[in-house]
Amino acid sequence: MDKPELARHALASYDRLLQLDPGLRPRPGQRLMAEQVAQTFSLADLGPTAASPALPGVKPERAVAVIQAGTGVGKSLAYCAPALAMALQRNTRLLISTATVALQEQLVHKDLPALAAQSEQPFRFALAKGRGRYVCKLKLERQLSRLGGARTSDGAAEEDVHEDDWFLEAQPAPQGQSDDLAVLSALQTELASGRWGGDLDTLSQAPDGRVWQSVAVQASSCAARHCPVYHQCSYFQQRKELVGAQVIVVNHDLLLSTLGSRTLPELDNCLLVIDEAHHLPAVALEQFASRMDLSRLGWIERLAQRALRTGASLGLDELAAVPGHAAALRSAMQELARLVVLQFGTELGGVPLSQSASATAGARQAALAASGAAGTGFATERVARLGAGQTPPALLEPLNALLRSAGAFIDLLRLLAKALRAEMRDQPQQSRQLATQYAQLGSLTPRLEAAHETARLLLQQPTEGAEPVAKWFGWQSAGADAALMAHASPTLPGSTLRQHLWGSVRTAVLTSATLSSGGRFDYFLRESGLDHDPDVCALEVPSPFDFSRQGRIVLASTRADPKDASAFNAELVCSLMQDLACVRHGALVLFTSRLQLRLACEALPPALRPLVLVQNELPRQRLLRLHTERVATGQPSIIFGMQTFGEGLDLPGRLCEDLFITKLPFAPPDDPVGQARAEWLRAAGRDPFQELVLPAAAIRLAQWVGRAIRTEDDRAQVYCYDRRLHQSRFGQQLLAGLPPFERVLRPLQSAFAPL
């Protein structure tokens, strides 16, 4: 087929599906989107031989579509049906990336099975997850042996092969060792019986995160095909399912973290759909940021000892250099910590550190008291940011020493890992013991690699016109512990995505209900790295809902300025309590800070407290199930949630008749990456509020408001307590990006009037 015929064939598959399934009805917006998807995927040249041999200088054709599909369009069907038909016709695969588990479950358990039931050509689909969602059978065995005080089946002396992040280590164990043993024993029993396949997400009750991480598969400690239980490994069983699947569903983190590997289909030879695409820029920044702990350095000696012991058993003379590199690394990190405290101690809260860069117990407790974190269970951080991305000259020498020693250490560990894999291959009778040694090294290697990468980024000095690296030091505290951290992150997600993702992609469709800001796609295109790309087209498909009839937005007036957090929160909580008393069915309250949420919880009168379900007090699915049951039986039910409940939460009908937004969802002003980027924009004579802060808030606010109307039969009221939404010029811009609800201006102290 030629390209126009491919597009017609794919669109015909969508039309055929509508005719066959009586539960579907034609939607003009959905078909418009399906047509654009078919057109986009038909234009691109796929595979390594896409360019004509007769024209070696001609590049393969690319095609990328950015589609904003309003709520109710039915975008998953609009891209699944034509994209699948195109993939089958072109003998390639369809890769769908999402940001939330909810959408992944919808695709895998609802949309794709329905499509498979009606498809003329059979196809297979699979959900791809990262290693950390699966149990490692060897680690489970060793943890049980360690907790039970026994020796392992290979007779080796027991040693904990798992190392948590410092803040997880710092948390007091929620269960004693005997309880941990009971939890892990139950997992092993379920695994051995075949009732559980090793996937964390299929457990009826997930274990505590600390316990799970001690037995989860980890890339750096996984021996893969050299492992003695490779053929029974839950993770690699899932990988085998991916091989034969024509459709693979992933999340954005996995998509970006596996670039350059063979985990997923090659991006130049598959069709890529990125749903919930407004999350992609933030995920990219997180994926390519780095940090290192400058306080807890005991891992260096443990890693060196393990490397020496393993190297000696394999007869690797090169490993004799490990102690020198380890000592140099520790010395460089201690010196860096000392200099950081000398230069930035005041900004970090005056935290005293000893010359060895290890915080004393008294210093840790002082930091906790100063930060107000004691007893909260939340990690807090005092930050000292390096302005303009400039690393002080005094820090360059220890950073260079750190980079050299860490790099040399990493090279030796790679040599050792290669030798271990060869030994596992050649000595299968010793594979269990060798795999354990491999895991013991791999459990600590990520810390070494993080130190190396963080030092590399901190040493990058800004050049004129180039984007800076965001750099900062932080004194973090959690529970009864604290640590000095060094951070580095790219500041422009668009540049990061251009560098790491788009150069490999031939064709893609990026979609979400919220991609435009102020009616324009400029902000998203810039953030996603697709601005000035001639192969990109943008399309807006409006929602079919009659918003002016189905809902209204109540704009509140407050005496307090929202910038005065203390006064505003006090007035907000008072008004919110009055309004919640009038809720008749389901309601959702979205808070912009944990402080707001805590104050609201404390202010709940006895009559309201039983009606409120607070995010994180119950597992998400259990909370939503309880909310649904209450509303179904005629009881009022109110959910208190933070930002994650403002996106991807589907509460149709009476489940969310009232939506309360406590404050405009601007990004936190103390975010070091945002501060670095704003500083860079101002230096270039640009306005960070208009270019960065406001468009991001507009997209986030539109997502939050989108929780209200989910179907054509819904009726809902959106309530915003932030007076800036209707009293400021930028507020008018935000309002223009929201659905055209009926607007009601509520004066001070007016009673809440339900629909």
C-alpha positions in Angstrom: 0.0 0.0 0.0 1.1 3.6 -0.6 0.9 6.1 2.2 -2.6 7.5 1.4 -4.0 4.0 1.2 -2.4 3.1 4.5 -4.2 6.0 6.1 -7.6 5.1 4.5 -7.2 1.5 5.6 -6.4 2.5 9.2 -9.4 4.9 9.4 -11.7 2.3 7.9 -10.8 0.0 10.8 -12.0 2.6 13.2 -15.2 3.0 11.2 -15.7 -0.7 11.1 -15.3 -1.0 14.9 -18.1 1.6 15.4 -20.4 -0.4 13.2 -19.7 -3.7 15.0 -19.9 -2.6 18.6 -23.4 -1.5 19.6 -22.0 0.1 22.7 -20.1 2.7 20.6 -21.7 5.7 18.9 -20.2 8.1 16.3 -18.5 11.1 17.8 -17.3 13.7 15.3 -14.4 14.8 17.5 -13.3 11.2 18.0 -13.3 10.5 14.2 -11.4 13.7 13.6 -8.7 12.6 16.0 -8.7 9.1 14.5 -8.2 10.6 11.0 -5.2 12.6 12.2 -3.7 9.6 13.9 -4.0 7.5 10.7 -2.6 10.3 8.6 0.4 10.8 10.9 1.4 7.2 11.2 1.0 6.7 7.4 3.5 9.4 6.6 6.6 8.2 8.4 9.3 5.9 7.0 10.1 3.1 9.5 13.1 0.9 10.0 16.8 1.1 9.1 16.2 0.7 5.3 13.5 3.4 5.1 15.6 5.8 3.0 15.9 4.9 -0.6 19.3 3.3 -1.6 19.2 5.4 -4.7 19.0 8.6 -2.7 21.5 8.0 0.2 21.4 11.6 1.2 17.7 11.7 1.7 16.6 11.3 5.3 13.7 9.1 6.3 10.4 11.0 6.6 9.2 11.8 10.1 5.7 12.6 11.3 4.6 13.8 14.8 1.1 14.9 15.8 0.2 16.8 19.0 -3.5 16.4 19.7 -5.4 18.0 22.5 -8.6 16.0 22.9 -11.1 17.4 25.4 -12.8 15.3 28.0 -15.4 13.0 26.4 -13.8 12.8 23.0 -12.8 9.1 23.7 -9.2 9.6 22.8 -8.0 6.1 23.7 -10.3 4.5 21.0 -9.4 7.3 18.6 -5.7 6.3 18.7 -5.9 2.6 19.5 -8.1 1.6 16.6 -6.3 3.3 13.7 -2.8 2.8 15.2 -3.3 -0.9 15.7 -4.6 -1.4 12.2 -1.6 0.6 10.9 0.9 -1.4 13.0 -0.6 -4.7 11.8 -0.6 -3.5 8.2 3.0 -2.3 8.3 4.2 -5.3 10.3 5.5 -3.2 13.2 4.4 -2.6 16.8 2.4 -0.1 18.7 4.0 1.4 21.8 1.6 3.3 24.1 3.1 5.3 27.0 1.0 6.7 29.8 1.7 8.6 33.0 -0.8 7.0 35.4 -1.6 3.4 36.5 -5.3 4.2 36.1 -4.9 4.7 32.3 -2.7 1.7 31.9 -5.3 -0.5 33.6 -8.0 1.0 31.4 -6.0 0.2 28.3 -5.0 -3.3 29.3 -8.2 -4.5 31.0 -10.8 -2.6 29.0 -9.9 -0.9 25.7 -7.5 -3.3 24.2 -9.5 -6.5 25.1 -12.6 -4.8 23.5 -10.6 -4.0 20.4 -9.2 -7.6 20.2 -12.7 -9.0 20.4 -13.7 -7.1 17.2 -10.5 -7.1 15.3 -10.4 -9.0 12.0 -6.7 -9.8 12.6 -5.7 -11.3 16.0 -3.1 -9.5 18.0 -1.5 -9.7 21.4 -0.9 -6.9 23.9 1.1 -6.7 27.1 1.8 -4.3 29.9 5.5 -3.6 30.4 6.7 -2.7 33.9 10.1 -1.9 35.4 12.1 -4.4 37.3 11.2 -2.9 40.7 7.6 -4.1 40.3 8.7 -7.8 40.5 10.2 -10.0 43.2 13.7 -11.4 42.9 13.5 -15.0 44.0 17.2 -15.1 45.1 16.8 -11.9 47.2 13.7 -13.2 48.7 15.5 -16.4 49.7 18.4 -14.6 51.2 16.3 -12.1 53.1 14.3 -15.0 54.6 17.6 -16.7 55.6 19.0 -13.5 57.1 15.9 -12.7 59.1 15.6 -16.3 60.2 19.2 -16.4 61.3 20.0 -19.3 59.0 22.7 -19.8 56.3 21.6 -19.8 52.7 21.4 -22.9 50.5 24.8 -22.1 49.0 26.4 -22.1 52.5 27.6 -18.6 52.1 27.9 -16.2 55.1 24.8 -14.1 55.2 24.9 -10.4 54.3 22.2 -8.0 53.5 22.4 -7.3 49.7 19.9 -4.5 49.7 20.7 -0.9 50.4 17.8 1.6 50.7 18.0 5.3 50.0 19.2 7.2 53.1 15.8 8.5 53.9 14.2 5.1 53.8 17.0 3.7 56.0 16.3 6.6 58.4 12.6 5.7 58.9 11.9 3.5 61.9 10.8 0.1 60.8 7.0 -0.2 60.9 7.3 -3.8 61.7 9.8 -5.8 63.8 12.1 -8.4 62.2 9.6 -11.1 63.1 6.8 -9.3 61.3 9.1 -8.8 58.3 9.8 -12.5 58.3 6.1 -13.3 58.4 5.4 -11.0 55.5 8.2 -12.4 53.3 7.4 -16.0 54.3 3.8 -15.4 53.1 5.1 -14.0 49.8 7.3 -17.0 49.3 4.4 -19.4 50.1 2.2 -17.6 47.5 5.0 -17.7 45.0 5.8 -21.4 45.5 2.1 -22.4 45.2 1.7 -20.5 41.9 -1.1 -18.4 43.4 1.1 -15.3 42.9 3.3 -14.6 39.9 5.7 -12.2 41.6 4.1 -9.0 40.4 3.7 -6.4 43.2 0.6 -4.9 41.6 -1.3 -8.2 41.7 -1.0 -8.6 45.5 -4.2 -8.1 47.4 -2.2 -6.2 50.1 1.1 -4.8 49.2 3.9 -5.0 51.8 5.5 -2.0 53.3 7.8 -0.2 50.8 10.9 -0.9 52.9 10.2 -4.6 53.0 9.4 -4.8 49.3 12.5 -3.0 48.2 14.6 -5.6 50.0 13.4 -8.3 47.7 12.5 -6.4 44.5 14.5 -6.9 41.2 17.1 -4.2 40.7 18.8 -3.6 37.4 22.3 -3.1 38.8 22.2 -6.4 40.9 20.4 -8.5 38.3 22.5 -11.2 36.6 19.8 -11.7 34.0 20.3 -14.8 31.9 23.3 -15.8 34.0 21.2 -16.1 37.1 20.4 -19.6 38.2 16.7 -18.9 38.5 16.5 -16.9 35.2 14.0 -19.2 33.6 11.7 -18.9 36.6 12.2 -15.1 37.0 8.9 -13.2 37.2 10.4 -10.1 35.5 11.9 -12.0 32.6 8.7 -14.0 32.1 7.0 -10.7 31.6 9.8 -9.7 29.1 9.1 -12.8 27.1 5.4 -11.8 26.8 6.6 -8.5 25.3 8.4 -10.2 22.5 5.3 -11.6 20.8 3.0 -8.6 21.6 2.0 -6.2 18.8 0.8 -3.6 21.4 2.9 -2.7 24.4 1.7 -0.4 27.2 4.4 1.3 29.3 4.7 4.4 31.5 6.7 7.5 30.7 9.4 6.6 33.3 10.1 3.2 31.7 10.0 4.7 28.2 12.8 7.2 29.1 14.8 5.0 31.4 15.2 2.3 28.7 16.3 4.5 25.9 19.2 2.8 24.1 18.5 -0.6 25.6 16.6 -3.5 24.0 13.8 -3.6 26.6 11.2 -1.9 24.3 10.8 -1.8 20.5 13.2 0.4 18.6 11.7 3.8 18.3 12.6 4.3 14.7 10.7 1.1 13.8 7.4 1.4 15.7 4.4 3.6 16.2 4.6 5.6 19.4 1.6 7.0 21.2 2.3 9.2 24.3 -1.0 9.7 26.2 -1.2 12.0 29.2 1.6 13.8 27.3 1.5 16.9 29.5 3.5 14.9 32.1 6.3 14.1 29.7 8.5 17.2 30.3 8.5 16.8 34.1 9.2 13.1 33.9 12.2 13.9 31.6 13.7 16.3 34.1 13.3 13.7 36.9 14.8 11.0 34.8 18.0 12.8 33.9 18.6 14.6 37.3 21.1 13.2 39.7 22.0 13.5 43.4 24.6 12.1 45.9 24.7 11.8 49.7 27.7 13.5 51.2 27.0 12.4 54.8 26.5 8.6 54.8 29.7 7.2 53.2 29.9 3.8 54.8 28.8 2.2 51.6 32.1 3.1 49.9 34.1 0.8 52.2 31.5 -1.9 52.0 31.6 -1.8 48.2 35.4 -1.9 48.2 35.5 -4.9 50.5 33.0 -6.8 48.4 34.9 -5.9 45.2 38.2 -7.0 46.8 36.7 -10.3 48.1 35.1 -11.2 44.8 38.1 -10.1 42.7 40.4 -12.3 44.8 38.1 -15.3 44.4 38.3 -14.8 40.6 42.0 -14.0 40.5 41.7 -10.5 39.2 44.9 -8.7 40.0 43.5 -5.4 38.7 41.2 -5.2 41.7 44.1 -4.4 44.0 43.7 -0.8 43.0 40.2 -0.7 44.5 41.2 0.4 48.1 43.1 3.4 46.7 40.2 4.6 44.6 37.8 4.0 47.4 39.9 6.0 49.9 40.3 8.8 47.4 36.6 8.9 46.7 35.8 9.1 50.4 38.3 11.8 51.0 37.0 13.9 48.1 33.4 13.6 49.3 34.3 14.5 52.9 36.3 17.5 51.7 33.4 18.6 49.4 31.0 18.3 52.4 33.3 20.3 54.6 33.6 23.1 52.0 29.9 23.1 51.3 29.1 23.6 55.0 31.7 26.4 55.3 30.3 28.3 52.3 26.6 27.5 52.6 26.1 26.6 56.3 23.9 29.6 57.0 21.5 28.8 54.1 21.4 25.2 55.1 20.2 26.2 58.6 23.5 26.5 60.4 23.9 22.7 60.5 27.2 21.7 62.1 29.0 18.8 60.4 32.2 17.2 61.7 35.4 17.2 59.7 34.5 13.7 58.6 31.3 15.0 57.0 29.2 12.7 59.1 26.4 14.4 61.0 26.5 13.9 64.7 23.3 12.7 66.5 23.0 16.1 68.1 23.4 17.9 64.8 20.7 15.7 63.3 18.3 16.4 66.1 19.0 20.1 65.9 18.3 20.0 62.2 15.0 18.2 62.7 13.9 20.6 65.4 14.8 23.6 63.2 13.0 22.2 60.2 9.9 21.1 62.1 10.2 17.7 60.6 10.4 15.7 63.8 7.6 13.3 64.1 6.0 14.3 60.8 7.2 11.4 58.8 7.9 13.7 55.8 11.3 14.5 54.4 12.2 18.2 54.5 15.1 20.0 53.0 16.9 23.3 53.5 18.4 24.3 50.2 21.4 26.4 49.1 21.2 26.9 45.3 24.1 27.8 43.2 23.1 31.0 41.3 23.4 31.0 37.5 24.6 27.4 37.7 28.1 28.6 38.8 30.0 26.1 40.9 32.2 28.0 43.4 35.9 27.7 42.5 36.7 26.3 46.0 34.5 23.2 45.2 36.2 22.4 41.8 39.2 20.5 43.2 37.3 18.0 45.4 34.7 17.6 42.6 37.4 16.8 40.1 39.0 14.4 42.5 35.6 12.8 43.1 35.0 12.4 39.4 38.4 10.8 38.8 38.2 8.3 41.7 34.6 7.4 41.1 35.3 6.9 37.4 38.2 4.6 38.0 36.2 2.7 40.6 33.4 2.2 38.2 35.8 0.9 35.5 37.1 -1.8 37.9 33.6 -2.8 38.9 32.6 -3.2 35.2 35.6 -5.4 34.7 34.6 -7.4 37.8 31.0 -7.7 36.6 32.1 -9.0 33.2 34.3 -11.6 34.9 31.4 -12.7 37.2 29.1 -13.1 34.2 31.7 -15.2 32.4 32.2 -17.3 35.5 28.5 -17.9 35.9 28.3 -19.0 32.3 31.4 -21.3 32.6 30.7 -22.6 36.1 26.9 -23.2 36.3 27.3 -25.3 39.5 28.6 -22.2 41.2 26.0 -19.8 39.7 23.9 -19.3 42.8 26.9 -18.2 44.9 28.3 -16.1 42.0 24.8 -14.5 41.4 24.8 -13.5 45.1 28.2 -11.9 44.8 27.0 -10.1 41.7 23.9 -8.8 43.6 26.0 -7.7 46.6 28.1 -5.5 44.3 25.2 -4.3 42.3 23.2 -3.2 45.3 25.7 -0.5 46.0 26.9 0.4 42.5 24.1 2.9 41.9 25.4 5.1 44.7 28.8 5.2 43.0 27.3 5.9 39.6 25.1 8.7 41.1 28.1 10.3 42.8 30.0 10.2 39.5 27.1 11.7 37.5 26.3 14.4 40.0 30.0 15.5 40.1 30.0 15.6 36.3 27.0 17.8 36.2 28.2 20.1 39.1 31.5 20.6 37.2 29.6 21.9 34.1 30.1 25.6 34.1 27.6 27.7 32.2 28.5 29.2 28.8 26.9 32.3 27.3 23.5 31.5 25.7 23.5 27.8 26.8 21.0 26.5 29.3 22.5 26.1 32.8 22.4 23.1 35.0 20.4 23.6 38.1 22.7 22.9 41.1 22.0 22.9 44.8 22.9 21.5 48.1 20.4 20.4 50.6 20.2 19.4 54.3 17.5 16.7 54.3 15.8 15.4 57.3 13.4 12.5 57.8 12.3 10.7 60.9 15.3 10.6 63.2 18.0 11.1 60.6 19.5 13.7 58.3 22.0 14.1 55.5 23.8 16.6 53.3 22.9 16.1 49.7 24.3 17.4 46.4 21.9 17.8 43.5 22.1 18.6 39.8 19.4 18.6 37.1 18.9 19.8 33.6 16.6 22.9 33.5 15.0 22.7 30.1 13.0 19.5 29.5 12.7 20.3 25.8 16.4 20.2 25.3 16.7 17.0 27.3 14.0 15.3 25.2 15.5 16.5 21.9 18.8 15.0 23.0 17.6 11.7 24.4 14.2 10.9 22.7 13.2 12.6 19.6 16.3 11.8 17.6 15.3 8.1 17.7 11.6 8.6 17.0 10.2 8.4 13.5 6.6 8.9 14.2 4.5 9.7 17.3 1.2 11.0 18.5 1.2 13.0 21.7 -2.2 13.5 23.3 -3.9 14.8 26.4 -7.0 16.8 27.4 -4.7 19.7 28.4 -1.8 20.5 26.1 -2.6 24.1 25.2 -2.4 27.2 27.3 -4.3 30.3 26.4 -5.5 28.5 23.2 -2.0 28.0 22.0 0.3 25.0 21.9 3.6 27.0 22.2 4.3 26.2 25.8 3.8 22.5 25.4 5.8 22.3 22.2 8.6 24.2 23.9 8.5 22.0 27.0 8.4 18.8 25.0 11.2 19.8 22.7 9.0 19.8 19.6 9.0 23.6 18.9 10.5 24.6 15.5 10.2 21.0 14.4 8.9 21.0 10.8 7.6 17.4 11.1 5.1 18.3 13.9 1.5 19.3 13.5 -0.9 20.3 16.2 -4.7 19.7 16.5 -7.3 20.7 19.1 -10.4 18.5 19.3 -13.0 20.1 21.5 -15.0 18.3 24.1 -18.5 17.2 23.1 -19.9 18.3 26.5 -22.3 21.2 27.0 -20.3 22.8 29.8 -22.4 25.9 30.1 -25.4 23.7 30.9 -23.7 21.0 32.9 -21.8 23.0 35.4 -20.8 26.2 37.0 -17.8 27.7 38.6 -18.2 29.7 41.8 -15.5 32.4 42.2 -15.1 33.2 45.8 -13.8 36.5 47.3 -11.6 36.4 50.4 -10.4 39.2 52.5 -6.9 37.6 52.8 -4.4 37.8 50.0 -3.5 34.3 48.9 0.1 35.3 49.1 -0.4 35.7 52.9 -0.5 32.0 53.6 -1.4 32.2 57.3 -4.3 34.5 56.9 -5.5 33.0 53.7 -5.4 29.4 55.1 -7.4 30.5 58.2 -10.1 32.1 56.1 -10.1 29.3 53.5 -10.6 26.6 56.2 -13.5 28.5 57.7 -15.3 28.9 54.4 -14.6 25.3 53.4 -16.1 23.9 56.5 -19.3 25.9 55.9 -19.5 24.7 52.3 -18.7 21.0 53.0 -21.7 21.0 55.3 -23.9 21.4 52.3 -22.5 18.5 50.3 -25.2 16.0 49.4 -23.4 13.3 47.4 -19.8 13.0 46.3 -17.2 15.8 46.6 -13.5 16.3 46.0 -11.3 18.9 47.7 -7.9 19.6 46.1 -5.3 21.2 48.3 -2.1 22.8 47.2 -0.1 22.0 50.3 0.1 19.5 53.0 -0.3 22.3 55.5 -3.6 23.3 54.1 -4.8 19.7 54.1 -3.7 19.2 57.8 -5.4 22.5 58.9 -8.6 21.4 57.1 -8.5 18.0 58.8 -8.0 19.5 62.2 -10.9 21.9 61.6 -13.5 19.3 60.7 -16.5 19.3 63.0 -17.6 16.0 64.5 -20.5 15.7 62.0 -18.2 16.0 59.0 -15.2 13.9 60.0 -16.8 10.5 59.3 -17.7 11.7 55.8 -14.1 12.6 54.8 -11.6 10.3 53.2 -8.1 11.6 53.2 -5.5 10.7 50.5 -2.8 8.3 51.9 -4.8 7.4 55.0 -6.1 4.4 52.9 -4.7 2.7 49.8 -5.9 4.6 46.7 -8.2 1.9 45.3 -9.7 1.1 48.7 -10.4 4.8 49.3 -12.1 5.2 45.9 -14.1 2.0 46.4 -15.3 3.2 49.8 -16.2 6.6 48.3 -18.2 4.9 45.6 -20.1 2.6 48.0 -21.0 5.5 50.2 -22.4 7.6 47.4 -24.3 4.6 45.9 -26.1 4.1 49.2 -27.1 7.8 49.4 -24.5 9.0 51.8 -22.4 12.1 51.4 -18.7 11.3 50.9 -15.9 13.8 50.6 -12.3 13.1 49.4 -9.4 15.3 50.6 -6.6 15.1 48.1 -3.4 16.6 46.8 -2.1 17.2 43.3 -2.0 13.5 42.3 -5.8 13.4 42.9 -6.2 16.4 40.6 -5.2 14.3 37.5 -6.3 10.9 36.3 -9.1 10.6 38.9 -12.4 9.5 37.2 -15.4 10.3 39.4 -18.4 10.4 37.1 -22.0 11.3 38.0 -22.8 11.8 41.7 -19.3 10.8 42.7 -18.1 14.3 42.2 -20.9 16.8 42.1 -18.9 19.4 44.0 -15.2 20.1 43.3 -13.4 22.5 45.7 -10.1 24.0 44.6 -8.5 25.7 47.6 -5.9 27.8 45.8 -4.5 28.2 42.3 -2.0 25.4 41.6 1.2 27.3 40.9 4.4 25.4 41.2 6.2 25.8 44.6 8.3 29.0 44.5 11.2 27.3 46.2 11.7 24.6 43.6 15.5 24.8 42.8 15.0 23.7 39.1 12.2 26.3 38.6 14.3 29.0 40.3 17.3 28.2 38.1 15.2 28.3 35.0 13.5 31.6 36.0 16.9 33.1 36.7 18.1 32.1 33.2 15.1 33.6 31.5 15.4 36.9 33.4 19.0 37.1 32.4 17.9 36.8 28.8 15.4 39.6 29.2 12.4 37.3 29.3 9.5 37.0 31.7 9.5 33.6 33.5 6.0 34.2 34.9 4.4 34.5 31.5 6.6 32.0 29.8 6.9 29.3 32.5 4.8 29.8 35.6 1.5 30.9 34.2 1.2 28.3 31.3 2.1 25.5 33.7 -0.5 26.6 36.2 -3.1 26.9 33.4 -2.5 23.3 32.4 -2.6 22.1 35.9 -5.8 24.0 36.8 -7.5 22.7 33.6 -6.6 19.2 34.7 -8.1 19.8 38.2 -11.3 21.3 36.9 -11.5 18.4 34.5 -12.4 16.1 37.5 -15.9 17.7 37.6 -17.6 16.7 34.3 -16.8 13.2 33.1 -19.9 12.3 31.1 -22.6 14.0 29.1 -25.0 13.5 31.9 -22.9 14.9 34.7 -23.8 18.0 36.7 -21.2 19.6 38.9 -20.1 22.7 40.6 -16.5 23.9 40.7 -15.5 26.1 43.6 -12.3 28.1 43.7 -11.4 30.1 46.9 -8.5 32.0 45.2 -9.7 35.5 44.4 -6.9 36.0 41.9 -8.8 33.8 39.5 -11.3 36.6 38.9 -9.6 39.7 40.2 -6.2 39.6 38.4 -5.3 40.0 34.8 -3.5 36.6 34.8 -6.6 35.1 36.4 -8.6 36.1 33.4 -6.1 34.2 31.2 -6.5 31.1 33.4 -10.3 31.4 33.2 -10.2 31.6 29.4 -8.5 28.2 29.4 -11.2 26.5 31.4 -14.5 25.0 30.1 -17.2 27.6 29.5 -19.1 27.0 32.7 -21.6 29.4 34.1 -19.7 31.8 36.3 -21.0 32.8 39.7 -19.2 35.5 41.7 -19.8 34.8 45.4 -19.4 37.7 47.7 -17.9 37.5 51.1 -19.7 35.4 53.7 -22.3 34.3 51.2 -23.9 30.9 51.9 -23.1 28.0 49.7 -25.8 27.3 47.2 -25.8 23.8 45.8 -27.0 23.0 42.3 
